[in-house]
Amino acid sequence: MGLLLLAFICSVFYFVEATLHAMPAKRWAFIGICLGPMALPLFSISKKVAMRKSSGFNSVKFHA
């Protein structure tokens, strides 16, 4: 029961975060159900790659 609840919570988390970062939300929700919290490093890397693709690889981004 606890494992199913954790998988559901991770799925919702990845869905919301993927939607906020213009990534495929359904795909990340499915990955969240299958892998749970183990998908967090994969999600972080994919988020950075998507950001680099959209802004270009030779651009500079300043964090405030």
Secondary structure, 3 states (H helix, E strand, C coil): CHHHHHHHHHHHHHHHHHHHCCCCHHHHHHHHHHHHHHHHHHHHHHHHHHHHHHHCCCCCCCCC
